[in-house]
Amino acid sequence: MSFFGIGADVSTGQASPPAPHPSSPIPVLGPSIGHGMRVTLGETGLEIFPLMLGGAEFGWNIDLSTSHRIIDRYVELGGNALHTADSFSAGRSEHIIGQWLASRQARDDTVVAVRVGAHPDNPGLGPVNLVRAVEASLVRLGTDHIDVLYLDGADTSVPLEETLATAEWLIGSGKVRHLGAAAFTPERLVEARILASAGYPRFTVLDAHYNVVHRSAFEGDLRLVAGAQGIAVTPSHPLAHGFLSGRHRSRDRVGLSARGMQVAAYLNRRGQKVLKALDAIALELSVPDAAVAVGWLLAQRTVVAPIVNAYAPEHVEELTQGVGVQLSRAHLGELSRAAQ
């Protein structure tokens, strides 16, 4: 299995070998990560580790035992917030997380966030499907409530008022504690806040696709609206599908899988400039490129906790170093210039 998820090359059926890092191996150094390291997740009041561990690969590229080892290592390093979606591996991700919560008796110590709206059995955000989706997630997770329910903004066919009315019932019944938005436009967030002024639940968290090479979609009106509304941002794809880990540097090594094609899209002149800047900063700070990419996100306004995915416990160790990375203005400027 290659680092940060370039899967098997469909032409050969074999895992694509990782490209060599110019300064590898980089030791896992940096500041220690403790269980006392917590940030407030916006207006939810939840205290979480500054990285949420995503379960997108659980049950798909990672089996149950490896998934549990990854979560264990995340918790050992201070983590306490897990993110998944009912559509990840057709619900297997939720099953795996639910089994971990039960076997470790960790539900009370763990913030569980779930995105709904894309499962084929309960698609969209209509009232009936939304309730069914939440009920199904609760069963798979083996819990009686979801701490943060992210609503998938891909479905714009249902009036937002209907969706929020259903969310209000879910919150009132105790099945959901707080409401998040995923892939919402600025206009939809403004509409939601207008409805909130009439008594509907407020979005307090936002999942937006954001990283050092994918910036324009967030850094305009979306960030302005999130900041004005006091919404905590938990960016997804912080490593640009693994590209910002620095392990994938040539098209002939990323393979023909869907993930490989996503990475290949960044293997251009601009992407190489970004990798060069990451390499230099990582070498200076004695941390991996992935940690610098995470540190860059945590230095951005409104960002509270990126959602990171890992393929092995050692990847968690590299990612969590980003929490302790202190990037100077010069570092941030170098990365911004490289990404232009």
Secondary structure, 3 states (H helix, E strand, C coil): CCCCCCCEECCCCEECCCCCCCCCCCCCCCCCCCCCCCEECHHHCCEECCCEEECCCECCCECHHHHHHHHHHHHHCCCCEEEEECCHHHHHHHHHHHHHHHHHCCHHHCEEEEEECCCCCCCCCCHHHHHHHHHHHHHHHCCCCEEEEEEECCCCCCCHHHHHHHHHHHHHCCCEEEEEEECCCHHHHHHHHHHHCCCCCCEEEEECECECCECCCCCCHHHHHHHHHCCEECCECCCCCCHHHCCCCCHHHHCCCHHHHHHHCCCCHHHHHHHHHHHHHHHHHCCCHHHHHHHHHHCCCCECCCEECCCCHHHHHHHHHHHHCCCCHHHHHHHHHHHC
